[in-house]
Amino acid sequence: MRLVQAIALGLSGLAMSSVSLASVEKAETATSAAALESYIVKFGETGVLHYAGDVPGMRATRPQANGLRKLDAKSPASIAYRDYLRQIRETVVSSLVCKSQLS
């Protein structure tokens, strides 16, 4: 009988510790999730499909501007404009990261 009581007491303590552990893990996860926030950043630049050549030195990628029916995503102009957009995105993201580290 004492063995049964000891086992029952041990199991109840084990169950309590797992509940406490689960609560701690949930609290840590909630804290981590609160620290990570998602944002949507909308850029003012036109996408490759609609770019009409507004940036000096960059040719239009818009199909109609080139006499095409479909976008040529592999054209030198498209690649150059995508690289230009990537550079803008990286600049903005790095400035946001720097600002968040200062806060």
N, C-alpha and C positions, 0 to 999 in steps of 0.2 A: 504494500500500500504506500509506504514511504517512497519507494522507487517511482511509482506512478505519479505521486505528488511532486517529486523532484523533477521528473521529466516534464510534467505539465507546467511547473513554475519556470523551468528553463526555456521551454518553448514559448511561453507568454513573454518572457523577457526578450527572446530573440525576435518575436513579432513586433514588440514595442520598439526595439532598436532599428528594425528595418523600416518601420513607419517614420521614425525620427530621421533616419538617413534619407528616406525618400523626400521628406519635407525639406531637408537641407538642400538636396539636389535640385528640387523644384525652385527653391528660393534663389540658388545660385544661377540657375538657368534663366529665371525671370530677370535677375539683375543683369546678366550678360545680354539678354534680349533687349532690355531697356537701353543699354549702352549703344547697341547697334540700331541705327535708324535708317530707313530707306528714303531717298529723295528722288524726285524726277526733275531732271534739268533739261530745259528746252532751249535749244540754241536757235539763234536768229538766222543762221546761214541756211541757204537752200540745199536740199539733198542733191545727190548726183543726177537723179532722173530729171530734175527740173532746173538745173543750173544753166543760166543763160550767158555766162561769161562776164559777170559783173566785176570780178576781181582782176585788177590790172595784171597782165602777163599770163593769165590762165584762160585757156580756150573753153568755150561752152561745151557741155556734155549732154545737154538736152537733145534728144533725137531729132526734133524738128529743126533745130538750129544747124544740124549737120546733114539735113536731107535724108534722114533715116526714119524708119517706122518704129524701130525698137532701140533701146539703149544698148550701146556697145560698152559693156562694163570693163572690157579688157583694153580699151583704147588708151593711148598715152594720156589723153586729156582726162579721162575718167580716173585713171590711176593717180595722176598728179593732183586732181581735185580731192580725191579720197585721202591722199596723204596730207593735203592742206587741212581738211576737216579733222583728221586724226591729231594733227599738231595743235589745233585749237582746243580739241577735247582734252588732250593731255595737259595743256597749260591750265585750263580751268580746273581740272581735277586736282592737279598738284597744288594750285593756290587754295582750293577748298581743304585739302589735307593739311596744309601748313596752318591755315586759320583754325582748324579744329584742334590741332596740337597746341595752339596758343591758349585755347579756352580752358 
